[in-house]
Amino acid sequence: MLDFQQKRKLRGVLYSRVTLVILAIFVLISLRASWTAHSKLRESEDLRDNVKQRVNTLSARDLELRNQMDRLQTPQGIEAEIRSKFSVSKGNESVVVIVEDSSTTTEKNQRKGFWTTFFDFFTK
């Protein structure tokens, strides 16, 4: 009989409103801590992805610069770089510059509107 009464008291304490409120508060605090940890995890994953992308970009840039340095170690590379930076030529070379007539290109590229075409029809 004593066991039955003790179990009843234990159930009464466990299912009391005070105990349930304390447990609910504990669950809410645990949920908040879990949510905060999850948010920090997502933020750190985003930062990690950004850093990986930056490292890949810098690695590609490093490779490109190393290739340019290797090219500049040769006489042909130096000559090509000088020609691209400065408008120079060797003694026996000459430069031909072809200039397109700008008046014909501007007329071809301009689109005339309806009213302009209409008035041009009567004025010509």
C-alpha positions as CSV (number, residue, x, y, z in Angstrom):
1,M,0.0,0.0,0.0
2,L,2.9,2.3,0.8
3,D,4.3,1.9,-2.7
4,F,1.0,2.9,-4.3
5,Q,0.9,6.1,-2.2
6,Q,4.5,6.9,-3.0
7,K,3.9,6.5,-6.7
8,R,0.8,8.7,-6.5
9,K,2.8,11.4,-4.8
10,L,5.6,11.1,-7.3
11,R,3.1,11.4,-10.2
12,G,1.5,14.4,-8.5
13,V,4.9,16.1,-8.3
14,L,5.9,15.2,-11.8
15,Y,2.6,16.3,-13.4
16,S,2.2,19.4,-11.4
17,R,2.0,22.7,-13.2
18,V,5.1,24.1,-11.6
19,T,7.2,21.1,-12.8
20,L,5.7,21.4,-16.3
21,V,6.5,25.1,-16.4
22,I,10.0,24.5,-15.3
23,L,10.4,21.7,-17.9
24,A,8.9,24.0,-20.6
25,I,11.4,26.8,-19.7
26,F,14.2,24.3,-19.9
27,V,13.1,23.1,-23.3
28,L,12.8,26.7,-24.6
29,I,16.3,27.5,-23.4
30,S,17.6,24.4,-25.0
31,L,15.8,25.2,-28.3
32,R,17.2,28.8,-28.3
33,A,20.8,27.5,-27.7
34,S,20.3,24.9,-30.5
35,W,19.0,27.6,-32.9
36,T,21.9,29.9,-32.1
37,A,24.4,27.1,-32.7
38,H,22.7,26.2,-36.0
39,S,22.8,29.9,-37.1
40,K,26.5,30.1,-36.3
41,L,27.1,26.9,-38.2
42,R,25.4,28.2,-41.3
43,E,27.3,31.5,-41.1
44,S,30.6,29.7,-40.7
45,E,29.8,27.5,-43.7
46,D,29.0,30.6,-45.8
47,L,32.3,32.2,-44.7
48,R,34.2,29.0,-45.5
49,D,32.7,28.8,-49.0
50,N,33.6,32.5,-49.6
51,V,37.2,31.8,-48.5
52,K,37.4,28.8,-50.7
53,Q,36.2,30.8,-53.7
54,R,38.7,33.6,-52.8
55,V,41.6,31.0,-52.6
56,N,40.6,29.5,-55.9
57,T,40.6,33.0,-57.5
58,L,43.9,33.9,-56.0
59,S,45.4,30.6,-57.1
60,A,44.3,31.2,-60.7
61,R,45.7,34.7,-60.5
62,D,49.0,33.3,-59.2
63,L,49.2,30.9,-62.0
64,E,48.5,33.6,-64.5
65,L,51.2,35.8,-63.1
66,R,53.7,33.0,-63.1
67,N,52.9,32.3,-66.7
68,Q,53.5,36.0,-67.5
69,M,56.7,36.0,-65.6
70,D,57.9,32.9,-67.5
71,R,57.0,34.6,-70.8
72,L,58.9,37.7,-69.9
73,Q,62.0,35.7,-69.2
74,T,62.4,35.1,-73.0
75,P,63.5,37.7,-75.5
76,Q,60.4,37.2,-77.6
77,G,58.2,37.8,-74.6
78,I,60.0,41.0,-73.7
79,E,59.7,42.2,-77.3
80,A,56.0,41.4,-77.4
81,E,55.4,43.2,-74.2
82,I,57.3,46.3,-75.3
83,R,55.3,46.3,-78.6
84,S,52.0,46.0,-76.7
85,K,52.8,48.7,-74.2
86,F,54.5,51.2,-76.5
87,S,53.8,51.8,-80.2
88,V,57.3,50.9,-81.5
89,S,58.7,48.9,-84.4
90,K,62.0,47.6,-85.6
91,G,64.1,49.5,-88.1
92,N,63.0,47.6,-91.1
93,E,59.3,47.4,-90.2
94,S,56.6,49.8,-91.2
95,V,53.1,50.3,-89.8
96,V,50.0,50.6,-92.0
97,V,46.9,52.2,-90.4
98,I,43.6,51.7,-92.1
99,V,41.0,54.3,-91.2
100,E,37.3,53.6,-92.0
101,D,35.2,56.5,-93.4
102,S,33.2,57.6,-90.4
103,S,30.4,59.3,-92.4
104,T,29.2,56.0,-94.0
105,T,29.3,54.1,-90.8
106,T,27.3,56.6,-88.8
107,E,24.5,56.6,-91.5
108,K,24.4,52.9,-91.6
109,N,24.2,52.5,-87.8
110,Q,21.5,55.1,-87.3
111,R,17.9,53.9,-87.5
112,K,15.4,56.4,-88.7
113,G,12.0,56.7,-87.2
114,F,8.7,56.7,-89.0
115,W,8.1,60.4,-89.0
116,T,11.7,61.1,-90.2
117,T,11.3,58.7,-93.0
118,F,7.9,60.2,-93.9
119,F,9.2,63.8,-94.0
120,D,12.4,62.7,-95.9
121,F,10.1,61.1,-98.6
122,F,8.5,64.5,-99.3
123,T,11.6,66.6,-99.0
124,K,13.8,64.6,-101.4
